[in-house]
């Protein structure tokens, strides 16, 4: 993920890749270190879009994709030393 232009520092834009799904995301930081974003992409040959959240607590990241009229996916990651 990358932070938007200097004049729009509160915007988070980037790309994601999960299994055969990939796309772009666009979001905003929220309170307490979380982000809220929308995403748009492809899952094999099917279009997918929806919303998601990300929360960073110390070295632990919880990332959730909620597909519009579809499944939810939650990922948990821990930073390696």
C-alpha positions in Angstrom: 0.0 0.0 0.0 1.1 3.6 -0.5 0.0 6.9 0.9 -1.7 9.3 -1.6 -0.1 12.5 -2.9 1.3 15.1 -0.4 -1.9 17.2 -0.7 -4.0 14.1 0.1 -2.1 12.5 3.0 -5.2 10.9 4.6 -5.8 8.6 1.6 -4.4 5.1 1.3 -4.2 3.5 -2.2 -2.6 0.3 -3.3 -2.9 -3.1 -4.8 -3.6 -6.5 -3.3 -3.1 -10.1 -4.3 -4.8 -13.1 -2.6 -4.7 -16.6 -4.2 -6.1 -16.0 -7.7 -7.7 -12.7 -6.8 -6.0 -9.3 -7.3 -7.0 -5.7 -7.6 -6.7 -2.2 -6.3 -7.8 -0.6 -3.0 -8.6 2.9 -1.9 -9.1 3.9 1.7 -8.8 6.2 4.7 -7.1 5.8 8.1 -9.6 5.4 10.9 -9.2 5.9 14.7 -7.0 3.6 16.7 -4.6 2.6 13.9 -7.1 0.9 11.6 -8.0 1.6 7.9 -11.3 1.3 6.1 -11.1 0.8 2.3 -13.0 -0.3 -0.8 -11.5 -2.7 -3.4 -12.1 -3.6 -7.0 -10.5 -6.4 -8.9 -10.7 -9.9 -10.5 -11.0 -13.4 -9.1 -9.9 -15.5 -12.0 -12.3 -14.2 -14.7 -15.0 -12.8 -12.3 -15.2 -9.2 -11.2 -15.1 -8.6 -7.4 -15.6 -5.6 -5.3 -16.4 -4.7 -1.8 -15.0 -3.2 1.4 -12.3 -4.1 3.9 -10.6 -3.2 7.1 -7.1 -3.4 8.4 -5.9 -3.1 12.0 -2.3 -3.0 13.1 -1.6 -3.8 16.8 2.1 -3.9 17.6 3.5 -6.5 15.2 0.1 -8.1 14.4 -2.0 -7.2 11.4 -5.6 -8.3 10.9 -6.9 -7.7 7.3 -10.5 -8.4 6.2 -12.0 -8.4 2.7 -15.8 -8.4 2.5 -16.9 -9.1 -1.1 -20.1 -7.5 -2.3 -22.7 -10.3 -2.4 -20.0 -12.8 -1.7 -17.6 -14.3 0.9 -15.5 -12.6 3.6 -11.8 -13.3 4.0 -9.8 -12.5 7.1 -6.0 -12.7 7.2 -3.8 -12.5 10.2 -0.1 -11.8 10.0 2.8 -11.3 12.4 5.9 -9.4 11.6 9.1 -11.5 11.5 12.1 -10.4 13.4 
